Amino acid sequence: MKVIRSNLYIPANNPVLVDKCAKYPADNVTFDIEDAVPPQEKQNARKMAAANLEKAGSNGAEVYVRVNGWHTEYTHDDLEAVVLPGLDGITLPKTRNIDDVKRLDQEIGELEDRRGIPPGTVKIALLLETAEGIMNAYSIVTASKRTVAAFFGAVDYCADMRIARTNEASEQAVARTIVAIAARSAGIVALDAPFADYSNMDAFRKNTLDGRRMGFEGRMLIHPSQIAVAHELYSPTEEEITDAERVKKFFEEEGLAKGLASVSLDGKMVDTPVYQSALNVLDFRDAINEKDAARAR
């Protein structure tokens, strides 16, 4: 079970923030050379991202680069600059259709081959943030075996739909849910949109919990102050873990061991789906513990 509770975005042309990249306890660090970087700074951003891949991963984070989308003139040069040893993945913004993904997969594969990187090393995360991308969500997220995560992109989605974006996010609900369902159906991690009002922690908490109920297991972060809250909210609580352990033990001893697929615990039905949900909680706890232990080494 892959753990990406937090994916911290860092403008790759900002030397102060890039220099601090290893200090942040995010699950993933992404150097951004797309929206956070103006055209005249693209080349500088590529160089800084490439030079800091290993540094960014020295604290146990996986390291990605968000390149510019295929609708721009920059994508090929971005990939040439950053697909190097130490890179864990590429994030493709404004993914429109299956062809965008297949083209990315092919180019990454060619660069791996040319640079002696084991095939399949560089993974893909996809941003679905246009009406076209949302409508093609399932075909997009299943187009490449490299794909490990799909993001919902609220800012560009609202711009594309010509609607106002709000902290309450009711205008995003349908598209947001589609991304979460598509990711789950593909067996990859569903990652929620960045929350632009980063100083409003109460609104950030509510928005994150709303997304978690939709099936999101992490999100894009634009400020390090959001990391601890994201880790808290995307991790099972002690109460959830205790309840899951109790359900697992009871169902295995009083259900499975006795040939029953449905038993009653404290007046509530426990059947196979409830049991599986408990196992999911415990598996995610174990995956988080494993990731945190690796970071501590």
LINCOR-V376416 format. One record per pair of residues at least 24 apart in sequence whose C-alpha atoms are under 6 Angstrom apart, sorted by the first residue. I is the first residue (numbers start at 1). J is the second residue. D is the distance in Angstrom with one decimal. If there is no record, write none. Layout:
i: {I/I}
j: {J/J}
d: {D/D}
This chain:
i: {4/5/5/5/6/6/7/7/8/9/11/12/12/13/21/22/22/27/28/28/28/29/30/30/30/31/32/32/33/33/34/34/46/50/53/54/59/60/62/63/63/64/64/64/65/65/66/66/69/88/89/89/89/90/91/91/91/92/92/93/94/94/94/95/95/95/96/96/97/97/98/98/123/125/125/126/127/127/128/128/129/129/129/130/130/138/142/148/149/149/149/150/150/151/151/152/152/153/154/180/180/190/190/191/191/191/192/192/193/193/194/194/244}
j: {218/218/231/234/218/219/220/221/221/222/36/45/49/45/56/56/59/61/61/62/63/63/63/64/65/65/65/66/66/67/67/68/81/82/86/86/295/295/88/87/88/88/89/90/90/91/90/91/93/122/122/123/124/124/124/125/126/126/127/127/127/128/129/127/128/133/132/133/136/140/140/143/147/149/150/150/151/152/152/153/153/156/157/157/160/182/186/188/188/189/190/190/191/191/192/192/193/193/193/215/216/216/217/216/218/219/216/219/219/220/220/221/278}
d: {5.6/3.8/5.8/5.9/5.6/5.6/4.8/5.7/4.7/5.5/5.5/4.7/5.6/4.3/5.3/4.8/5.6/4.9/4.8/4.7/5.9/5.1/5.8/4.5/5.1/4.7/5.9/4.9/6.0/5.6/5.6/4.8/6.0/5.0/5.5/5.3/5.9/4.5/5.9/5.7/5.2/5.7/4.5/5.3/5.1/6.0/5.9/4.5/5.3/5.1/4.7/4.3/5.4/5.1/5.8/4.6/5.6/5.1/6.0/4.8/5.7/5.8/5.5/5.9/5.7/5.8/5.6/4.3/6.0/5.7/4.8/5.9/5.9/4.7/5.5/4.7/4.7/6.0/5.2/5.9/4.4/5.5/4.5/4.8/5.9/5.1/6.0/5.0/5.2/4.5/5.9/5.3/5.9/4.5/5.6/5.4/5.1/4.9/5.6/5.6/6.0/4.8/5.9/5.5/4.9/4.5/6.0/4.2/5.9/5.7/4.8/5.4/4.4}
